[in-house]
Amino acid sequence: MSVEESVSATPESAWFVSSYSSGAGGECVEVASRPGVTHVRDSKDKTGPVVSLTPVAWTEFVGFVARRIP
């Protein structure tokens, strides 16, 4: 399965807004997890680009972000 197929096969109901998103129109992201991949997109641009990460890359990304949030 390619990343493109995985993203298109991800139902809209699978996406959820980050708990760090304020809802005030700032930097908001949505995440959808599928077996073997986590997709991340801009919540204000649902048809825009999607970053797809392996489980290891997702864990590293979350750890990186967590260390930078005051």
Buried (B, 14 or more C-beta within 10 A) or exposed (E): EEEEEBBEEBEEEEBEEBEEBEEEEEEBBBBBBBEEBBBBBBBEEEEEEBBBBEEEEBEEBEEEEEEEEE
